[in-house]
C-alpha cells in the first residue's frame, strides 16, 4: 500500500518471515498473541532482528490479565527495554492504566524515559479507557510517546471509526495506528474510511500460514 505503513503482529519467527515476504512494512513482535501479546523472548527477538530487513517493534508486557503494574514489574520491564534496545529494535509497544482505567501517567513516563530514542507505541489498552480522545490528549503531553494503537474503543476499527478520527485530531505529534479486525480483504476500505497513514493487524497482509 503506497504511502501507508502496514504493520503485522506476530508471535513466531516463521510468521515474522512470512509477514515481511507478504509486504509488511513493520513487525510488532510478541509472545502469546492468544493473551493479546506478551514480551517476546530475547532469543526470538535476536533471531527476528537478524533475519528481517523491516523495522521491529517489541511488545513490553510482563503478564496478562490487566494493565496495572506493581513497582517490581515496572523495573523488570525497564530492564527488558534496555536489553532489547541494545539488540537494535526500532520501538516498544506498552500500555499502563490505573484502577479507574485512565492512563497511568507516572508509569508511562518511566517507560518512556527508558525507551528514549525508540518509537513508543501506547497499545490498545487505550481502548479500555473511559474516553479514548481524552486519553490521547493525556498521552500527547508525555514526552516520548510516538504512536497510539487503537480501534477507537470499539471491537473493530470500522465500528470505532469516528472516535479514531477524533483521536487523530487531538493527537498532536503522535501517529495513530488503526487496528481492530483489519485484514487484507478490508484494508483498502478501512484506509478510505479512516484516513490514517498506519494500519495494524494479524491478517492485514493475509494468512501468514499460507
SEMAR-530704 format. One line per field, with one value per residue (C-alpha): chain; x, y, z. Coordinates in Angstrom, 3 decimals, padded with zeros to 6 digits. Layout:
! residues N
chain (A,...)
xx (X,...)
yy (Y,...)
zz (Z,...)
! end
This chain:
! residues 210
chain (A,A,A,A,A,A,A,A,A,A,A,A,A,A,A,A,A,A,A,A,A,A,A,A,A,A,A,A,A,A,A,A,A,A,A,A,A,A,A,A,A,A,A,A,A,A,A,A,A,A,A,A,A,A,A,A,A,A,A,A,A,A,A,A,A,A,A,A,A,A,A,A,A,A,A,A,A,A,A,A,A,A,A,A,A,A,A,A,A,A,A,A,A,A,A,A,A,A,A,A,A,A,A,A,A,A,A,A,A,A,A,A,A,A,A,A,A,A,A,A,A,A,A,A,A,A,A,A,A,A,A,A,A,A,A,A,A,A,A,A,A,A,A,A,A,A,A,A,A,A,A,A,A,A,A,A,A,A,A,A,A,A,A,A,A,A,A,A,A,A,A,A,A,A,A,A,A,A,A,A,A,A,A,A,A,A,A,A,A,A,A,A,A,A,A,A,A,A,A,A,A,A,A,A,A,A,A,A,A,A)
xx (000.000,001.739,002.045,000.614,002.565,001.256,002.217,001.675,001.660,003.340,004.483,006.657,009.766,008.100,005.192,007.650,009.374,006.026,004.763,007.821,007.575,003.887,004.653,004.518,006.373,006.889,006.508,005.084,006.847,005.138,004.775,001.374,-000.898,-003.686,-003.264,-003.218,000.581,003.316,007.037,008.833,011.879,015.345,016.173,013.153,013.869,017.529,016.673,013.947,016.105,018.909,016.612,014.331,015.081,011.950,011.722,010.660,008.604,008.607,005.725,006.682,004.097,005.286,001.963,-001.623,-004.893,-004.749,-002.560,-001.901,001.691,003.496,006.823,008.933,007.152,007.853,011.538,011.728,010.140,012.554,015.494,013.984,013.761,017.442,018.445,016.322,017.370,020.941,019.777,018.549,014.772,013.033,010.412,008.422,004.709,003.402,000.388,-000.471,-003.757,-004.882,-007.701,-010.208,-008.919,-007.402,-003.772,-001.159,000.919,003.802,004.388,004.152,006.643,009.122,008.817,009.120,012.329,013.793,012.726,014.241,015.478,012.958,009.422,006.931,003.555,000.861,-001.172,-004.861,-005.134,-006.275,-009.489,-010.364,-010.201,-013.465,-012.704,-010.009,-009.950,-009.169,-006.605,-004.977,-004.640,-003.073,-000.519,000.274,001.555,004.026,007.464,008.465,005.121,005.241,002.270,-001.091,-002.563,-006.351,-009.712,-011.374,-012.683,-014.793,-014.406,-013.394,-011.782,-014.886,-017.142,-014.688,-014.018,-015.461,-013.533,-010.293,-010.645,-011.278,-008.231,-006.170,-007.421,-006.214,-003.040,-000.678,002.707,001.532,000.722,-002.463,-002.151,-005.603,-006.343,-009.265,-010.132,-008.338,-007.315,-006.133,-009.727,-010.962,-007.739,-008.480,-011.942,-010.506,-007.955,-010.762,-012.929,-010.287,-007.721,-004.810,-001.299,-000.572,-002.594,-002.132,-003.454,-002.730,-004.152,-003.538,-001.294,-003.263,-002.920,000.719,000.492,-000.231)
yy (000.000,003.086,005.896,003.703,001.754,-001.763,-003.468,-007.130,-008.502,-011.902,-014.269,-016.705,-016.456,-018.119,-015.658,-012.743,-014.029,-014.615,-011.131,-009.494,-011.622,-010.686,-006.977,-005.853,-002.598,-003.273,-006.074,-005.971,-008.897,-010.557,-013.849,-015.373,-013.460,-015.599,-013.438,-010.232,-010.271,-010.507,-009.683,-011.961,-013.896,-012.462,-015.403,-014.827,-011.106,-011.616,-014.175,-011.979,-008.856,-010.777,-012.123,-009.193,-006.045,-004.199,-002.451,-004.413,-003.056,-005.260,-005.737,-004.880,-006.596,-008.818,-010.579,-010.847,-010.096,-006.292,-003.247,-002.298,-002.990,-003.283,-001.452,-004.591,-005.435,-001.957,-002.284,-005.652,-004.180,-001.240,-003.675,-005.548,-002.334,-001.556,-005.085,-005.086,-001.571,-002.871,-005.526,-002.894,-002.831,000.164,000.653,-000.687,-001.313,-000.679,000.480,001.031,002.001,002.963,001.165,003.637,002.708,006.138,006.405,005.590,008.660,008.064,004.533,005.569,008.371,005.907,003.547,006.428,007.577,004.065,003.862,007.216,007.079,004.399,004.643,004.271,002.824,003.051,-000.035,-000.923,-000.542,002.939,001.331,000.393,003.996,005.875,008.321,007.428,011.012,012.402,009.613,010.662,014.203,012.853,010.841,013.791,015.628,012.843,013.195,010.261,008.822,008.497,006.257,005.071,001.725,001.817,000.649,003.743,001.971,-000.369,-004.066,-003.169,-000.224,000.126,000.482,002.880,004.934,008.239,008.009,007.073,010.188,012.333,010.809,011.712,015.304,015.577,013.513,016.415,014.820,011.258,008.969,006.932,003.280,001.963,-001.597,-003.905,-006.711,-005.052,-007.674,-007.961,-008.066,-004.865,-002.847,-000.634,000.143,000.919,003.298,005.131,005.184,006.189,008.238,007.207,006.550,003.448,000.210,-002.898,-006.448,-010.159,-010.861,-007.476,-008.955,-012.199,-015.545,-015.884,-019.689,-019.842)
zz (000.000,-001.271,001.302,004.049,006.671,007.201,010.476,011.318,014.855,015.141,017.875,015.929,013.780,010.804,010.918,011.040,007.897,006.208,007.090,005.554,002.404,002.032,002.122,005.756,006.413,010.112,012.669,016.164,017.821,020.793,022.543,023.295,020.926,022.388,025.518,023.412,023.349,025.965,025.808,023.325,024.449,023.960,021.683,019.403,019.279,018.347,015.668,014.155,014.089,012.381,009.671,008.841,006.877,008.065,011.480,014.540,017.442,020.557,022.989,026.562,028.747,031.568,032.221,031.055,032.931,033.193,032.588,036.213,037.217,040.543,041.075,040.680,037.414,036.077,036.956,035.191,032.056,032.131,032.289,029.338,027.318,027.949,026.900,023.756,022.796,022.559,020.084,017.626,017.971,016.405,019.095,022.018,022.480,026.011,027.973,031.634,033.278,036.770,038.593,037.118,033.618,032.963,031.792,034.453,033.688,036.171,034.884,031.238,031.892,033.453,030.494,028.018,029.687,029.432,025.775,024.817,021.226,020.252,018.953,021.802,020.828,023.512,022.710,022.715,026.480,025.439,024.165,027.758,028.970,029.669,026.836,024.281,022.953,026.418,026.897,023.616,024.908,028.113,026.129,023.859,026.947,027.810,026.271,024.100,023.008,019.219,018.324,019.649,018.559,018.702,017.442,018.864,021.944,019.807,018.918,015.343,013.591,011.449,014.496,016.147,013.025,014.252,017.539,015.731,013.596,016.697,018.382,015.336,015.534,019.153,018.844,018.013,017.116,017.850,014.929,015.237,014.166,013.270,014.383,015.072,012.642,009.729,007.174,003.600,002.346,004.023,004.219,001.208,002.559,006.018,004.513,002.724,005.867,008.406,006.525,008.782,007.486,009.616,009.936,012.084,012.193,012.443,008.974,007.385,004.686,004.556,006.281,007.351,007.335,003.598)
! end
